Amino acid sequence: MEALYLLIPMSIVVVFIALWIFFRASDGGQFDDLVGPGQRILQDDDRPAQKDAAPANRTERPDLPEA
């Protein structure tokens, strides 16, 4: 029983030290994602958005630029 009087406070101190190390690393940018933004650029969809269906009386081709 006497060992618990020593082990409980020591375990609390160890937890606080671990939390302090974690938050210090987090504030220092240790866990910033440096790869994700580069991957998102490669997977970005650069095609223009599809417009609604063209009107039925339209005679020119929609894929050609207008003169």
DRENKERO-125033 format. One record per residue (C-alpha): residue number from 1; residue in one letter; x, y, z. Coordinates in steps of 0.001 Angstrom, whole numbers, m for minus. Example, Ala and Ser with C-alpha at 12.3 -4.5 7.8 and 13.67 -1.06 7.14 Angstrom:
// residues 2
(1 "a" (12300 m4500 7800))
(2 "s" (13670 m1060 7140))
//
This chain:
// residues 67
(1 "m" (0 0 0))
(2 "e" (2897 2319 709))
(3 "a" (4104 1890 m2875))
(4 "l" (907 3522 m4157))
(5 "y" (1763 6703 m2248))
(6 "l" (4860 6946 m4405))
(7 "l" (3596 5509 m7711))
(8 "i" (426 7610 m8090))
(9 "p" (2154 11010 m7795))
(10 "m" (4977 9799 m10051))
(11 "s" (2513 8634 m12708))
(12 "i" (703 11981 m12576))
(13 "v" (4012 13786 m13067))
(14 "v" (4878 11518 m16013))
(15 "v" (1484 12236 m17638))
(16 "f" (1965 15991 m17258))
(17 "i" (5466 15757 m18731))
(18 "a" (4149 13759 m21688))
(19 "l" (1364 16300 m22264))
(20 "w" (3857 19170 m22049))
(21 "i" (6098 17487 m24642))
(22 "f" (3124 16833 m26934))
(23 "f" (1783 20395 m26796))
(24 "r" (5265 21865 m27225))
(25 "a" (5806 19747 m30340))
(26 "s" (2350 20683 m31614))
(27 "d" (3028 24404 m31164))
(28 "g" (6387 24021 m32867))
(29 "g" (4800 22669 m36067))
(30 "q" (5962 19100 m35634))
(31 "f" (2630 17696 m36809))
(32 "d" (2029 20035 m39774))
(33 "d" (1061 18275 m42980))
(34 "l" (3686 19162 m45585))
(35 "v" (2752 16491 m48145))
(36 "g" (m1038 16880 m48259))
(37 "p" (m1232 20250 m50060))
(38 "g" (1114 19024 m52790))
(39 "q" (m974 15902 m53295))
(40 "r" (m4182 17946 m53483))
(41 "i" (m2693 20101 m56254))
(42 "l" (m1943 17007 m58316))
(43 "q" (m5448 15628 m57785))
(44 "d" (m7175 18945 m58494))
(45 "d" (m9800 18869 m61226))
(46 "d" (m8954 21684 m63656))
(47 "r" (m11757 20960 m66120))
(48 "p" (m14411 23668 m66287))
(49 "a" (m17755 22906 m64717))
(50 "q" (m20358 21429 m67044))
(51 "k" (m23083 23903 m67888))
(52 "d" (m26740 22981 m68045))
(53 "a" (m28056 21381 m71220))
(54 "a" (m27833 23645 m74272))
(55 "p" (m31075 25041 m75714))
(56 "a" (m32657 22918 m78445))
(57 "n" (m32533 25702 m81073))
(58 "r" (m28778 26210 m80785))
(59 "t" (m27035 25407 m84104))
(60 "e" (m23352 26079 m83387))
(61 "r" (m21105 23508 m81787))
(62 "p" (m20500 24221 m78092))
(63 "d" (m16935 22914 m78164))
(64 "l" (m15739 25428 m80795))
(65 "p" (m14846 28993 m79837))
(66 "e" (m17163 31678 m81103))
(67 "a" (m15886 33930 m83925))
//
